[in-house]
Amino acid sequence: MSLDISVYLLLAATGLVAGFLDAVAGGGGLITIPALLSAGLPPHLALGTNKVAASLSSLTSASTFYRQRLFAPAFWWRACLAAALGALLGTLLINQISAAWLEKALPLLILMVAVYTVLNRKREPQGNQLPRADRRLHRRQWGQGLLLGAYDGAFGPGTGAFLIVSGMALYRLNILLASGLAKSMNFISNLVSLLTFIALGQVDWVLGLTLSLGIMAGSFIGARSAIRFGGGFIRPIFVLMVLAISIKLAWQAWF
């Protein structure tokens, strides 16, 4: 696809903003997918192309959290494996079924996340303490990974927000540890979904890599900002992002 140079520059700038927001609170796809559609890509090709940038963005964020010892792969491997399996199934299913009913329900689901976050006044756990590993924890890891991995593979918007809030609720993690887990699981699901879209021939590499240049820079800045300033920095941005996600999706689905 041959486009004017201004389109490529605009995509790179869009990626910078989306990468920052996605690293801090999730929801970058709300910015990048419309940008790709505006560039003239059909919906399935836009979703597949977006996964190029999403994979590189989440890799940048996940590696930053890992280097700061905010993600332990040996402890969370079940959740990551489940996310990979879920993403594969979700990406295959989106090419076979209609998602009209979910498009209308999705804004309500995401709005519930925002309301839960605002109303939840429980004090966050202090320090970087992991939960006790037992069979109950393992079942939760499989359930979280399969469900949200499938959602990310099939649709995507709000996955980072869902992963953060479910990590805090299921494992009683502070928001930094929950973010580290979320970014790592999100990288796995994005990568598997990307590989599936490649097999289906639904990726524009030039546009995807152009978007990636900006989104990786934004992810690096966002992840380091989140780690430096902590939960007080993440929480308000997180709440604003999930509200923006719910409003945008509600407008699309209902109006």
C-alpha positions as CSV (number, residue, x, y, z in Angstrom):
1,M,0.0,0.0,0.0
2,S,1.5,3.3,-1.1
3,L,0.7,6.3,1.1
4,D,1.9,9.8,1.5
5,I,4.8,10.3,3.9
6,S,2.6,12.4,6.2
7,V,0.5,9.4,6.9
8,Y,3.6,7.4,8.1
9,L,4.7,10.4,10.3
10,L,1.2,10.6,11.8
11,L,1.2,6.9,12.5
12,A,4.5,7.1,14.3
13,A,3.3,10.1,16.4
14,T,0.1,8.2,17.2
15,G,2.1,5.3,18.3
16,L,4.1,7.4,20.7
17,V,1.0,8.5,22.5
18,A,-0.6,5.1,22.4
19,G,2.5,3.3,23.7
20,F,2.8,5.6,26.7
21,L,-0.9,5.2,27.7
22,D,-0.8,1.4,27.1
23,A,2.3,0.9,29.2
24,V,0.7,2.8,32.1
25,A,-2.9,1.8,32.0
26,G,-3.8,-0.2,28.9
27,G,-6.0,0.9,26.1
28,G,-3.5,1.9,23.4
29,G,-5.5,-0.1,20.8
30,L,-8.3,2.5,21.1
31,I,-5.9,4.9,19.4
32,T,-3.9,2.8,17.0
33,I,-6.8,0.7,15.5
34,P,-8.8,3.8,14.4
35,A,-5.5,5.3,13.0
36,L,-5.0,2.2,10.9
37,L,-8.6,2.3,9.7
38,S,-8.2,5.9,8.8
39,A,-5.2,5.0,6.7
40,G,-7.5,2.9,4.5
41,L,-7.0,-0.7,5.9
42,P,-10.0,-3.0,6.0
43,P,-11.0,-4.1,9.6
44,H,-9.3,-7.6,9.7
45,L,-6.1,-6.2,8.1
46,A,-6.1,-3.3,10.6
47,L,-6.5,-5.8,13.5
48,G,-3.6,-7.9,12.3
49,T,-1.4,-5.0,11.5
50,N,-2.1,-3.5,14.9
51,K,-0.7,-6.7,16.5
52,V,2.7,-5.9,15.1
53,A,2.9,-2.7,17.0
54,A,1.1,-4.2,20.1
55,S,3.5,-7.1,20.3
56,L,6.6,-4.8,20.2
57,S,5.0,-2.3,22.6
58,S,4.1,-5.0,25.2
59,L,7.6,-6.5,24.8
60,T,9.1,-3.2,25.6
61,S,6.9,-2.7,28.7
62,A,7.2,-6.3,29.9
63,S,11.0,-6.2,29.7
64,T,11.2,-3.0,31.6
65,F,9.1,-4.4,34.4
66,Y,11.1,-7.6,34.4
67,R,14.4,-5.8,34.7
68,Q,13.0,-4.0,37.7
69,R,12.1,-7.4,39.3
70,L,8.4,-6.7,39.1
71,F,7.6,-9.9,37.2
72,A,8.7,-13.5,38.1
73,P,8.4,-15.8,35.0
74,A,8.9,-19.0,37.0
75,F,5.9,-18.0,39.3
76,W,3.6,-16.9,36.5
77,W,4.3,-19.4,33.7
78,R,0.9,-21.0,33.9
79,A,-0.9,-17.7,33.4
80,C,1.3,-16.9,30.4
81,L,0.8,-20.3,28.8
82,A,-2.9,-20.0,29.3
83,A,-2.9,-16.5,27.7
84,A,-1.1,-18.0,24.7
85,L,-3.6,-20.7,24.2
86,G,-6.5,-18.3,24.7
87,A,-5.1,-15.9,22.2
88,L,-4.8,-18.6,19.6
89,L,-8.4,-19.7,20.0
90,G,-9.7,-16.1,20.1
91,T,-7.9,-15.1,16.9
92,L,-9.2,-18.1,15.1
93,L,-12.7,-17.6,16.3
94,I,-12.9,-14.0,15.3
95,N,-12.6,-15.0,11.7
96,Q,-15.5,-17.4,12.0
97,I,-18.2,-15.8,14.2
98,S,-20.1,-12.5,14.5
99,A,-19.2,-10.3,17.5
100,A,-22.2,-7.9,17.3
101,W,-23.6,-9.0,20.7
102,L,-20.2,-8.6,22.4
103,E,-19.8,-5.1,20.9
104,K,-22.9,-4.0,22.8
105,A,-22.0,-5.7,26.1
106,L,-18.3,-4.7,26.1
107,P,-18.8,-1.1,27.1
108,L,-20.8,-2.2,30.2
109,L,-18.1,-4.7,31.1
110,I,-15.3,-2.1,30.9
111,L,-17.4,0.4,32.8
112,M,-17.7,-2.1,35.6
113,V,-13.9,-2.2,35.8
114,A,-13.8,1.6,36.1
115,V,-16.5,1.6,38.8
116,Y,-14.8,-1.3,40.7
117,T,-11.5,0.6,40.7
118,V,-13.0,3.9,41.9
119,L,-15.1,2.2,44.7
120,N,-12.4,-0.2,45.8
121,R,-10.9,1.5,48.8
122,K,-9.0,-1.5,50.2
123,R,-5.5,-0.7,51.0
124,E,-3.1,-2.1,48.4
125,P,-0.6,-4.7,49.7
126,Q,2.7,-3.1,50.6
127,G,6.0,-4.3,49.1
128,N,6.4,-6.8,46.2
129,Q,5.0,-9.8,47.9
130,L,3.8,-12.7,45.7
131,P,0.8,-14.8,46.8
132,R,1.2,-18.3,48.2
133,A,1.5,-20.9,45.4
134,D,-1.2,-23.6,45.6
135,R,-3.7,-25.4,43.5
136,R,-6.3,-22.7,43.9
137,L,-3.8,-20.1,42.7
138,H,-2.9,-22.3,39.7
139,R,-6.6,-22.6,38.7
140,R,-7.0,-18.8,38.9
141,Q,-3.9,-18.4,36.6
142,W,-5.3,-20.8,34.0
143,G,-8.8,-19.1,34.2
144,Q,-7.4,-15.6,33.9
145,G,-5.0,-16.4,31.1
146,L,-7.5,-18.4,29.0
147,L,-10.3,-15.9,29.3
148,L,-8.4,-12.7,28.8
149,G,-6.0,-14.2,26.3
150,A,-9.0,-15.3,24.1
151,Y,-10.5,-11.8,24.5
152,D,-7.2,-10.2,23.4
153,G,-6.9,-12.5,20.4
154,A,-10.4,-11.9,19.3
155,F,-11.0,-8.2,20.1
156,G,-8.3,-6.5,22.2
157,P,-9.5,-3.0,23.5
158,G,-9.1,-2.8,27.3
159,T,-7.1,-6.0,27.7
160,G,-4.4,-4.3,29.7
161,A,-7.0,-2.7,32.0
162,F,-8.7,-6.1,32.5
163,L,-5.4,-7.8,33.2
164,I,-4.4,-5.2,35.8
165,V,-7.6,-5.2,37.7
166,S,-8.0,-9.0,37.6
167,G,-4.4,-9.4,38.8
168,M,-5.1,-7.1,41.8
169,A,-8.4,-8.9,42.6
170,L,-7.4,-12.5,42.1
171,Y,-3.9,-12.4,43.6
172,R,-4.0,-9.4,45.9
173,L,-1.1,-7.8,44.1
174,N,-0.2,-4.1,44.4
175,I,-0.7,-2.2,41.2
176,L,3.0,-2.3,40.2
177,L,3.2,-6.1,40.4
178,A,-0.2,-6.4,38.7
179,S,1.0,-4.1,35.9
180,G,4.2,-6.2,35.5
181,L,2.1,-9.4,35.2
182,A,-0.4,-7.7,32.9
183,K,2.2,-6.4,30.5
184,S,3.9,-9.9,30.3
185,M,0.7,-11.8,29.7
186,N,-0.3,-9.1,27.2
187,F,3.0,-9.6,25.3
188,I,2.4,-13.4,25.1
189,S,-1.2,-13.0,23.9
190,N,-0.3,-10.3,21.4
191,L,2.6,-12.4,19.9
192,V,0.5,-15.5,19.5
193,S,-2.3,-13.5,17.9
194,L,0.2,-11.8,15.6
195,L,1.6,-15.1,14.4
196,T,-1.9,-16.3,13.8
197,F,-2.8,-13.2,11.8
198,I,0.4,-13.7,9.8
199,A,-0.7,-17.2,8.9
200,L,-4.0,-15.8,7.8
201,G,-2.3,-13.2,5.6
202,Q,-3.8,-10.2,7.6
203,V,-0.7,-8.1,8.2
204,D,0.6,-4.9,6.5
205,W,4.3,-4.9,7.6
206,V,5.2,-1.4,6.4
207,L,2.4,0.3,8.3
208,G,2.8,-2.1,11.3
209,L,6.5,-1.3,11.7
210,T,6.0,2.4,11.2
211,L,3.5,2.4,14.0
212,S,5.8,0.3,16.1
213,L,8.6,2.9,16.0
214,G,6.5,5.4,17.9
215,I,4.7,2.9,20.1
216,M,8.0,1.3,21.4
217,A,9.4,4.7,22.4
218,G,6.1,5.6,24.2
219,S,6.0,2.2,26.0
220,F,9.6,2.7,27.3
221,I,8.7,6.1,28.6
222,G,5.4,5.0,30.1
223,A,6.7,1.9,31.8
224,R,9.6,3.8,33.4
225,S,7.2,6.6,34.5
226,A,4.9,4.0,36.1
227,I,7.7,2.3,38.0
228,R,9.2,5.6,39.1
229,F,6.0,7.3,40.3
230,G,4.2,4.2,41.5
231,G,0.5,3.5,42.1
232,G,-0.4,7.2,42.7
233,F,0.6,7.9,39.1
234,I,-1.0,4.8,37.6
235,R,-4.4,4.7,39.3
236,P,-5.9,8.0,38.0
237,I,-4.6,7.4,34.4
238,F,-6.0,3.8,34.7
239,V,-9.4,5.1,35.7
240,L,-9.5,7.7,33.0
241,M,-8.5,5.2,30.3
242,V,-11.1,2.6,31.3
243,L,-13.7,5.3,31.3
244,A,-12.6,6.5,27.8
245,I,-12.7,2.9,26.6
246,S,-16.2,2.3,27.8
247,I,-17.5,5.7,26.4
248,K,-15.9,5.2,23.0
249,L,-17.1,1.6,22.6
250,A,-20.6,2.5,23.8
251,W,-20.8,5.2,21.2
252,Q,-19.6,2.9,18.4
253,A,-21.9,0.0,19.4
254,W,-25.1,1.9,20.3
255,F,-25.1,5.2,18.3
